[in-house]
Amino acid sequence: MGYTETAGRKKSPRARRRAANLERIVDAAVRVSVEEGVDELSIKKVAELADYTPGALYRYFDSKDALLAAVAERVIGELQQRIAEADDVGASALARIGAQVRAYHAFATGDDHGFQIIAVMIGDPRVLLPDNAEAAKVMHAMIGALSPLAVALEAAAREGAIESTPVGGPDAAAERAMLLFSAFHGALQLRKQARMAPDLIHTDRIAFETARLILRGWGASREALDASLPQPFPR
């Protein structure tokens, strides 16, 4: 099956070449970001790595902000695919939530590059994307990646597995998804500190316990969590 721009229409050879060039450029940008850090990302470095002139690369990305946003969207897209693949819509809502939490754990521990970039984008106190339009693209991508979690949380409330939000509304489940993700992600970032206190900081156990405590706070029973999100790292 060929590439499509719209249903039933193949991309032109020119469009396919452009898409391939964009892929190569973003590959190079991700490599620079991972190997040297996002602070070192630049049009010049990416152009050299992708075998472009800076002037030619500007036809695809007109600023470092646009390039960094593309890197973030690439990584978030990979995360979104993992979460979507883990989401078994035929299972109970809590089981779906548990599967997605485990998928993010696998992403964080098995693909340090992607987790590293997301961690910098979230955790760096500086505004890394001052261009609001580019920052909005990244936020939109993250909300999209977490949408299966929001759907599962909303279903869990309907099933009575967790309590409904006091206020409710269309953004209640999305806010819960962001809260659960932020807490789990933050706990996983303790891995850097764990080497200094290995007897105290068991990163993975803390991360999963954090997720369980949040769901318990929303009304999930211990028995249901033991079935859907067991603590995989015994004390």
N, C-alpha and C positions, 0 to 999 in steps of 0.2 A: 504493500500500500504506500502511495507516495505522500509527501508532505502536503498539508492542506492549509490554505488561508481561511477559507470558509467551507462549509459543508459542500462536498462535491466538486471543489475547485483545487487543482494542483498548484503548488507554488511554481513560479517561473524559474528558469535557471538562474537568473540574476538574483531573485529572492533567496534561492537556496544557497548561492555563493555568499550572500550577505549574512545569512543565518550561520553558515559555517565559520565565516570570519569572526562574527560576534562570539561564537562559542570558543574559538581559539584565543581571542583577546581576554575573555573572562577567565578561561583556564589559566592564562598567564597572570592575571590580576590576583586570582586566588593563590597561586604559587608564591607570588611576592608577599602577599598578606600573611601567609602561613610561615614562610621561611624567614622573613625580615620584620614582620609586624605591620599593622595597618598604617603606622606613622610613616613608614618608608614607601608606601604605595604612591606611585607617581605615573603620569602619562609617559614620561621618558623611559622609566624602567620597564613598564609593561610593553611599550613599543619595541624596545630592544629584545625582550624575551619572546615576544610574539612575531618578531621579524617584520616589524613595520617601522615606518618613519613616524615621529610624533605627529607630523602634519596629517598623515594618512589616518592615524588612529583617532584624531580629533573629529573625523567624519562619522565616527561611531559613538564616541563619548566626548562631550565638550568640556568636561571638567573632572577633577579628581573626585568630587562628590558623586558624580554620575557613575564613575568607575567603582567607588566603594559601595554605592547602593547596589550595583549589579553583583558584586561579590556577596554581599549580605543576602540578596534575593536568591542567588544560586544556592547558598548553604541552607537557607530556610526552605527552599524548594526540595532539597534532599531530605530535610527533616520531615516536611509535609508528606513526602512519599512514604517514609518509614511509618509515620503515625497512621496514615490511611491504610497501609498494608496490614498493620496490626489490628485495626478496628474491625472486629467481627460483628456485623450488624445483627446476626442471628442470636448472639449471646445476650445475657442479661446486661443491663446498663452498667452495673458495678464491674462485671467481668470485662466489659469494653474499656472502662476507665483504667482498670488494672493493666490490661494489655498495652494501652497507650503509654502509661507511666513506664512500664518495662521497656517499651520501644525507645523512649527518650533516654533511659538509662543506657541501653545498648548503643545508641547514637553517641552519647557523651563519653562512654568508656571505650568504644571500638573505633570511633572516628574523631580523634582528638583535634583534627584540623577544623572540622565544622563546629564542634563545641567551642574550640578556642576562639573562633571568630565571633560566634554569638556571644560568648562571655565578654569579649572586649566591647562589642557594640552595646551590651546591656550595662556592664559594670564600670566602664570608664567614666569618671565624673565629668569629663569634658564633653562638649557637644561635638561629636565626630562628624555629624552631617548637618552643618548650619543651613544648607539649602533645604527649606521646608518641603519643597516639592519632592525632592529625593528622599528625605526622611519619611514622608508620607507613604511612598512606595514600599519602603522597608516595613513600616508598621502594618500596612495593608497585607503584606506577605505573611507577617507573623500572625496576624489575626486569622488569616486563611489557614495557616498551618495548625492552629489551635481549634479550628472550627469543629473537627470531629470530637474533640474533648468537650467542647461546649454542648454539642448535640447529645453526647452520652450523659453529661451531667443533668441536662434538662430531662432526659428520659428517666434517669435515676430518681429525680424528684417526682415525676409522674407515676413511677412504679412504687413510690413510697420507700425506696431504699435509702434516700436521704430526704431531709426536710426541704420544703419549698423555701425560696428566699422570702424574707418578710415583706419586701417591697415588690419584688417580681418585675415584670416588664421585659421587653425584648432583649435588653442587654444584661440581664441578671446572670444567665448561664455563661455568657462570654466573659463577664467579670470574674466569675468563679473559676473559669478555665485559666484566665490570666493569673489569678491568685495561686492556684495549685501549681501551675507551671513555674511561676517565679520562686515559690518556696522550694520546690524540688530542685530547680536549677541552682539556686543559691546554696543549698546544702551540698550539692555535688562539687561546687567550687571550693569546698573545704579541703579537697584533695591536696592542694598546694601546702596547706598548713599541717596536714596529717603526718607528713614526714618528720615534723618537729615534735609531735606528741602522738606517736603511733598507738600508745596504750589508751589514750583518751579519745582520739578522733578516728572513729571507724566510719569513713565517709559514706560508703554505700548504705550501711545500716542506718545511719542518721538520715540519709535522704529518704529511704523508704518509710522510716518511722515518721518522718515529717509529713509525707503524703497520707499515711494512715491516720495520723492525729487530726489533720485537716478534715478528712472525710468523716472521722468520728465526731468532730465538732459540728458537722453538718447533719449528724443523726444516723450515720451508718452504724450497724451493729458490729461488734467485734467478730461474731461468727461469720457474718457476710464478708467482712474484710479478710478474714483468715482464708476464705474460699477464693476470693477474687484478687486480693493483693497481699499474699502471704509475705511475711518478713523473710527474705531469702538468706539473710545473714544472721545466724543465731548468735545469741550472747554467749 
